[in-house]
């Protein structure tokens, strides 16, 4: 994950991180608590990406 907050990320950075989150979840090799954290992070990234596309 990036050191930047989600709001500080460019569209491209947020999309790349979302793709990484999805890949990790798809592999299924993370513990349940980590999966929940990844899912929550992915949801925030998706929300931010949606806002960025609506603005521009």
Backbone as XML, in Angstrom:
<?xml version="1.0"?>
<chain id="A" units="angstrom">
  <residue number="1" name="UNK">
    <atom name="N" x="0.833" y="-1.178" z="0.000"/>
    <atom name="CA" x="0.000" y="0.000" z="0.000"/>
    <atom name="C" x="0.879" y="1.244" z="0.000"/>
  </residue>
  <residue number="2" name="UNK">
    <atom name="N" x="0.311" y="2.290" z="-0.472"/>
    <atom name="CA" x="1.037" y="3.542" z="-0.595"/>
    <atom name="C" x="1.140" y="4.257" z="0.749"/>
  </residue>
  <residue number="3" name="UNK">
    <atom name="N" x="2.164" y="5.095" z="0.878"/>
    <atom name="CA" x="2.300" y="5.928" z="2.075"/>
    <atom name="C" x="1.364" y="7.131" z="2.018"/>
  </residue>
  <residue number="4" name="UNK">
    <atom name="N" x="0.896" y="7.464" z="0.827"/>
    <atom name="CA" x="-0.025" y="8.586" z="0.657"/>
    <atom name="C" x="-1.415" y="8.199" z="1.155"/>
  </residue>
  <residue number="5" name="UNK">
    <atom name="N" x="-2.169" y="9.225" z="1.566"/>
    <atom name="CA" x="-3.568" y="8.952" z="1.847"/>
    <atom name="C" x="-4.280" y="8.765" z="0.514"/>
  </residue>
  <residue number="6" name="UNK">
    <atom name="N" x="-5.420" y="8.151" z="0.545"/>
    <atom name="CA" x="-6.165" y="7.913" z="-0.689"/>
    <atom name="C" x="-6.487" y="9.224" z="-1.389"/>
  </residue>
  <residue number="7" name="UNK">
    <atom name="N" x="-6.807" y="10.253" z="-0.629"/>
    <atom name="CA" x="-7.153" y="11.550" z="-1.209"/>
    <atom name="C" x="-5.969" y="12.196" z="-1.919"/>
  </residue>
  <residue number="8" name="UNK">
    <atom name="N" x="-4.752" y="11.889" z="-1.483"/>
    <atom name="CA" x="-3.546" y="12.454" z="-2.088"/>
    <atom name="C" x="-3.130" y="11.739" z="-3.366"/>
  </residue>
  <residue number="9" name="UNK">
    <atom name="N" x="-3.658" y="10.554" z="-3.583"/>
    <atom name="CA" x="-3.253" y="9.754" z="-4.736"/>
    <atom name="C" x="-3.824" y="10.313" z="-6.036"/>
  </residue>
  <residue number="10" name="UNK">
    <atom name="N" x="-3.051" y="10.131" z="-7.092"/>
    <atom name="CA" x="-3.584" y="10.433" z="-8.413"/>
    <atom name="C" x="-4.553" y="9.312" z="-8.776"/>
  </residue>
  <residue number="11" name="UNK">
    <atom name="N" x="-5.320" y="9.540" z="-9.830"/>
    <atom name="CA" x="-6.235" y="8.507" z="-10.304"/>
    <atom name="C" x="-5.473" y="7.218" z="-10.598"/>
  </residue>
  <residue number="12" name="UNK">
    <atom name="N" x="-4.346" y="7.363" z="-11.275"/>
    <atom name="CA" x="-3.560" y="6.197" z="-11.672"/>
    <atom name="C" x="-3.020" y="5.430" z="-10.469"/>
  </residue>
  <residue number="13" name="UNK">
    <atom name="N" x="-2.557" y="6.162" z="-9.453"/>
    <atom name="CA" x="-2.047" y="5.510" z="-8.242"/>
    <atom name="C" x="-3.159" y="4.757" z="-7.523"/>
  </residue>
  <residue number="14" name="UNK">
    <atom name="N" x="-4.318" y="5.381" z="-7.406"/>
    <atom name="CA" x="-5.442" y="4.748" z="-6.726"/>
    <atom name="C" x="-5.911" y="3.517" z="-7.493"/>
  </residue>
  <residue number="15" name="UNK">
    <atom name="N" x="-5.942" y="3.607" z="-8.821"/>
    <atom name="CA" x="-6.355" y="2.463" z="-9.633"/>
    <atom name="C" x="-5.363" y="1.307" z="-9.482"/>
  </residue>
  <residue number="16" name="UNK">
    <atom name="N" x="-4.080" y="1.613" z="-9.488"/>
    <atom name="CA" x="-3.058" y="0.578" z="-9.330"/>
    <atom name="C" x="-3.182" y="-0.099" z="-7.967"/>
  </residue>
  <residue number="17" name="UNK">
    <atom name="N" x="-3.436" y="0.680" z="-6.935"/>
    <atom name="CA" x="-3.575" y="0.083" z="-5.611"/>
    <atom name="C" x="-4.848" y="-0.758" z="-5.533"/>
  </residue>
  <residue number="18" name="UNK">
    <atom name="N" x="-5.930" y="-0.284" z="-6.138"/>
    <atom name="CA" x="-7.166" y="-1.067" z="-6.150"/>
    <atom name="C" x="-6.942" y="-2.401" z="-6.864"/>
  </residue>
  <residue number="19" name="UNK">
    <atom name="N" x="-6.236" y="-2.382" z="-7.972"/>
    <atom name="CA" x="-5.925" y="-3.620" z="-8.687"/>
    <atom name="C" x="-5.097" y="-4.567" z="-7.820"/>
  </residue>
  <residue number="20" name="UNK">
    <atom name="N" x="-4.155" y="-4.022" z="-7.060"/>
    <atom name="CA" x="-3.339" y="-4.843" z="-6.171"/>
    <atom name="C" x="-4.197" y="-5.461" z="-5.060"/>
  </residue>
  <residue number="21" name="UNK">
    <atom name="N" x="-5.130" y="-4.686" z="-4.529"/>
    <atom name="CA" x="-6.029" y="-5.186" z="-3.494"/>
    <atom name="C" x="-6.874" y="-6.333" z="-4.045"/>
  </residue>
  <residue number="22" name="UNK">
    <atom name="N" x="-7.435" y="-6.130" z="-5.218"/>
    <atom name="CA" x="-8.267" y="-7.170" z="-5.837"/>
    <atom name="C" x="-7.450" y="-8.429" z="-6.089"/>
  </residue>
  <residue number="23" name="UNK">
    <atom name="N" x="-6.224" y="-8.272" z="-6.571"/>
    <atom name="CA" x="-5.362" y="-9.435" z="-6.811"/>
    <atom name="C" x="-5.111" y="-10.214" z="-5.522"/>
  </residue>
  <residue number="24" name="UNK">
    <atom name="N" x="-4.824" y="-9.494" z="-4.429"/>
    <atom name="CA" x="-4.575" y="-10.170" z="-3.152"/>
    <atom name="C" x="-5.815" y="-10.923" z="-2.683"/>
  </residue>
  <residue number="25" name="UNK">
    <atom name="N" x="-6.972" y="-10.282" z="-2.803"/>
    <atom name="CA" x="-8.206" y="-10.930" z="-2.370"/>
    <atom name="C" x="-8.533" y="-12.133" z="-3.252"/>
  </residue>
  <residue number="26" name="UNK">
    <atom name="N" x="-8.276" y="-12.018" z="-4.549"/>
    <atom name="CA" x="-8.533" y="-13.128" z="-5.470"/>
    <atom name="C" x="-7.660" y="-14.341" z="-5.165"/>
  </residue>
  <residue number="27" name="UNK">
    <atom name="N" x="-6.427" y="-14.097" z="-4.770"/>
    <atom name="CA" x="-5.522" y="-15.213" z="-4.454"/>
    <atom name="C" x="-6.011" y="-15.979" z="-3.234"/>
  </residue>
  <residue number="28" name="UNK">
    <atom name="N" x="-6.626" y="-15.269" z="-2.307"/>
    <atom name="CA" x="-7.182" y="-15.918" z="-1.124"/>
    <atom name="C" x="-6.155" y="-16.429" z="-0.144"/>
  </residue>
  <residue number="29" name="UNK">
    <atom name="N" x="-4.949" y="-15.896" z="-0.208"/>
    <atom name="CA" x="-3.894" y="-16.387" z="0.676"/>
    <atom name="C" x="-3.597" y="-15.445" z="1.842"/>
  </residue>
  <residue number="30" name="UNK">
    <atom name="N" x="-4.570" y="-14.625" z="2.208"/>
    <atom name="CA" x="-4.403" y="-13.733" z="3.355"/>
    <atom name="C" x="-5.406" y="-14.129" z="4.436"/>
  </residue>
  <residue number="31" name="UNK">
    <atom name="N" x="-5.038" y="-13.847" z="5.661"/>
    <atom name="CA" x="-5.899" y="-14.168" z="6.799"/>
    <atom name="C" x="-7.201" y="-13.366" z="6.733"/>
  </residue>
  <residue number="32" name="UNK">
    <atom name="N" x="-8.204" y="-13.846" z="7.417"/>
    <atom name="CA" x="-9.512" y="-13.211" z="7.392"/>
    <atom name="C" x="-9.457" y="-11.745" z="7.820"/>
  </residue>
  <residue number="33" name="UNK">
    <atom name="N" x="-8.742" y="-11.455" z="8.916"/>
    <atom name="CA" x="-8.676" y="-10.069" z="9.382"/>
    <atom name="C" x="-8.000" y="-9.170" z="8.349"/>
  </residue>
  <residue number="34" name="UNK">
    <atom name="N" x="-6.983" y="-9.676" z="7.673"/>
    <atom name="CA" x="-6.313" y="-8.907" z="6.623"/>
    <atom name="C" x="-7.228" y="-8.751" z="5.408"/>
  </residue>
  <residue number="35" name="UNK">
    <atom name="N" x="-7.997" y="-9.779" z="5.110"/>
    <atom name="CA" x="-8.952" y="-9.701" z="3.998"/>
    <atom name="C" x="-9.979" y="-8.608" z="4.239"/>
  </residue>
  <residue number="36" name="UNK">
    <atom name="N" x="-10.432" y="-8.491" z="5.464"/>
    <atom name="CA" x="-11.409" y="-7.453" z="5.809"/>
    <atom name="C" x="-10.789" y="-6.074" z="5.628"/>
  </residue>
  <residue number="37" name="UNK">
    <atom name="N" x="-9.559" y="-5.903" z="6.096"/>
    <atom name="CA" x="-8.863" y="-4.620" z="5.927"/>
    <atom name="C" x="-8.673" y="-4.288" z="4.447"/>
  </residue>
  <residue number="38" name="UNK">
    <atom name="N" x="-8.279" y="-5.292" z="3.664"/>
    <atom name="CA" x="-8.096" y="-5.081" z="2.225"/>
    <atom name="C" x="-9.414" y="-4.699" z="1.557"/>
  </residue>
  <residue number="39" name="UNK">
    <atom name="N" x="-10.485" y="-5.387" z="1.926"/>
    <atom name="CA" x="-11.797" y="-5.084" z="1.357"/>
    <atom name="C" x="-12.205" y="-3.642" z="1.669"/>
  </residue>
  <residue number="40" name="UNK">
    <atom name="N" x="-12.008" y="-3.238" z="2.922"/>
    <atom name="CA" x="-12.360" y="-1.873" z="3.320"/>
    <atom name="C" x="-11.514" y="-0.851" z="2.561"/>
  </residue>
  <residue number="41" name="UNK">
    <atom name="N" x="-10.232" y="-1.130" z="2.412"/>
    <atom name="CA" x="-9.341" y="-0.243" z="1.650"/>
    <atom name="C" x="-9.809" y="-0.167" z="0.195"/>
  </residue>
  <residue number="42" name="UNK">
    <atom name="N" x="-10.147" y="-1.297" z="-0.376"/>
    <atom name="CA" x="-10.633" y="-1.333" z="-1.748"/>
    <atom name="C" x="-11.910" y="-0.532" z="-1.922"/>
  </residue>
  <residue number="43" name="UNK">
    <atom name="N" x="-12.809" y="-0.625" z="-0.955"/>
    <atom name="CA" x="-14.062" y="0.138" z="-1.025"/>
    <atom name="C" x="-13.781" y="1.639" z="-1.002"/>
  </residue>
  <residue number="44" name="UNK">
    <atom name="N" x="-12.845" y="2.079" z="-0.166"/>
    <atom name="CA" x="-12.488" y="3.497" z="-0.122"/>
    <atom name="C" x="-11.826" y="3.941" z="-1.422"/>
  </residue>
  <residue number="45" name="UNK">
    <atom name="N" x="-10.968" y="3.097" z="-1.963"/>
    <atom name="CA" x="-10.324" y="3.417" z="-3.234"/>
    <atom name="C" x="-11.366" y="3.556" z="-4.337"/>
  </residue>
  <residue number="46" name="UNK">
    <atom name="N" x="-12.310" y="2.631" z="-4.382"/>
    <atom name="CA" x="-13.366" y="2.675" z="-5.399"/>
    <atom name="C" x="-14.185" y="3.959" z="-5.276"/>
  </residue>
  <residue number="47" name="UNK">
    <atom name="N" x="-14.536" y="4.314" z="-4.061"/>
    <atom name="CA" x="-15.315" y="5.534" z="-3.827"/>
    <atom name="C" x="-14.542" y="6.763" z="-4.301"/>
  </residue>
  <residue number="48" name="UNK">
    <atom name="N" x="-13.262" y="6.813" z="-3.992"/>
    <atom name="CA" x="-12.424" y="7.933" z="-4.398"/>
    <atom name="C" x="-12.280" y="7.990" z="-5.912"/>
  </residue>
  <residue number="49" name="UNK">
    <atom name="N" x="-12.074" y="6.842" z="-6.538"/>
    <atom name="CA" x="-11.952" y="6.797" z="-7.997"/>
    <atom name="C" x="-13.238" y="7.276" z="-8.661"/>
  </residue>
  <residue number="50" name="UNK">
    <atom name="N" x="-14.348" y="6.893" z="-8.117"/>
    <atom name="CA" x="-15.648" y="7.336" z="-8.671"/>
    <atom name="C" x="-15.755" y="8.865" z="-8.584"/>
  </residue>
  <residue number="51" name="UNK">
    <atom name="N" x="-15.372" y="9.431" z="-7.452"/>
    <atom name="CA" x="-15.426" y="10.888" z="-7.289"/>
    <atom name="C" x="-14.504" y="11.586" z="-8.295"/>
  </residue>
  <residue number="52" name="UNK">
    <atom name="N" x="-13.300" y="11.017" z="-8.469"/>
    <atom name="CA" x="-12.336" y="11.626" z="-9.394"/>
    <atom name="C" x="-12.854" y="11.587" z="-10.830"/>
  </residue>
  <residue number="53" name="UNK">
    <atom name="N" x="-13.558" y="10.535" z="-11.224"/>
    <atom name="CA" x="-14.067" y="10.460" z="-12.598"/>
    <atom name="C" x="-15.263" y="11.385" z="-12.790"/>
  </residue>
  <residue number="54" name="UNK">
    <atom name="N" x="-16.022" y="11.627" z="-11.754"/>
    <atom name="CA" x="-17.174" y="12.518" z="-11.858"/>
    <atom name="C" x="-16.751" y="13.976" z="-11.936"/>
  </residue>
  <residue number="55" name="UNK">
    <atom name="N" x="-15.607" y="14.295" z="-11.339"/>
    <atom name="CA" x="-15.095" y="15.673" z="-11.375"/>
    <atom name="C" x="-14.513" y="16.028" z="-12.727"/>
  </residue>
  <residue number="56" name="UNK">
    <atom name="N" x="-13.803" y="15.073" z="-13.307"/>
    <atom name="CA" x="-13.013" y="15.420" z="-14.463"/>
    <atom name="C" x="-13.561" y="14.976" z="-15.740"/>
  </residue>
</chain>
